[in-house]
Amino acid sequence: MTAPEPEALDARVLDHLNRVVESRKGADPDTSYTAKLFAKGPNKIAQKVGEEATEVIIAALAEGPDKVVSESADLLYHLSVLWAQTGVAPEQVWAELARRFGTSGLEEKAGRAPGA
Ligand SMILES: N=c1c2ncn([C@@H]3O[C@H](COP(=O)(O)OP(=O)(O)OP(=O)(O)O)[C@@H](O)[C@H]3O)c2ncn1[C@@H]1O[C@H](COP(=O)(O)O)[C@@H](O)[C@H]1O
């Protein structure tokens, strides 16, 4: 799959990335990093998401905005692999984000069951 069209260089790039990631299921691990991650399994994929999240934190606290950009891209890519591996369609995440519009985070927190 080729790069997205220039007019899609906004959040739609995530949909393009997710399709590329899905297309790597069953691909040759010698020619695809994504296929290699799928072959290593859920523990490795989850570990990579944790590592990349930590790298975003380090970038934000000590390395500056350019590094935040590149580490965020690494995190979103690995999250895309995790969604594909767990059978989550990106549209489910988009729908959940959309559902939350109009509800303040403070309001949502106040409505949680005790201890949740
Ligand atoms: N966006 C990405 C992307 N971001 C980061 N990475 C890879 O993620 C890895 C992260 O680097 P690390 O140093 O943390 O990982 P590592 O030490 O090599 O890995 P481990 O030893 O921890 O497994 C690097 O190999 C990066 O190249 C990505 N690999 C692929 N993509 C996208 O996925 C597409 C398909 O890639 P392939 O599956 O490799 O064809 C690419 O065209 C890109 O669009």
The ligand as a Gaussian input file, in Angstrom:
#p B3LYP/6-31G(d) Opt

LIG

0 1
 N        4.752000       3.995000      11.191000
 C        5.499000       3.011000      11.238000
 C        6.503000       2.884000      12.255000
 N        6.839000       3.691000      13.276000
 C        7.860000       3.081000      13.901000
 N        8.164000       1.899000      13.302000
 C        9.226000       0.961000      13.636000
 O        9.149000       0.676000      14.984000
 C       10.427000       0.305000      15.452000
 C       10.614000       1.008000      16.764000
 O       11.948000       1.165000      17.038000
 P       12.579000       0.584000      18.348000
 O       13.990000       1.031000      18.322000
 O       11.731000       0.882000      19.541000
 O       12.386000      -0.946000      18.092000
 P       13.445000      -2.065000      17.952000
 O       14.440000      -1.935000      19.030000
 O       13.910000      -2.141000      16.540000
 O       12.427000      -3.245000      18.201000
 P       12.413000      -4.332000      19.303000
 O       13.758000      -4.956000      19.303000
 O       11.988000      -3.671000      20.589000
 O       11.330000      -5.232000      18.782000
 C       11.434000       0.695000      14.366000
 O       11.835000      -0.474000      13.674000
 C       10.603000       1.574000      13.465000
 O       10.992000       1.535000      12.101000
 C        7.328000       1.754000      12.276000
 N        7.212000       0.742000      11.372000
 C        6.248000       0.855000      10.421000
 N        5.413000       1.962000      10.329000
 C        4.371000       2.038000       9.274000
 O        3.985000       0.734000       8.908000
 C        4.194000       0.566000       7.507000
 C        4.499000      -0.877000       7.215000
 O        5.777000      -1.201000       7.760000
 P        6.344000      -2.684000       7.575000
 O        5.374000      -3.579000       8.258000
 O        7.709000      -2.705000       8.190000
 O        6.368000      -2.940000       6.088000
 C        5.306000       1.538000       7.145000
 O        5.295000       1.865000       5.782000
 C        4.915000       2.729000       8.018000
 O        3.856000       3.444000       7.409000

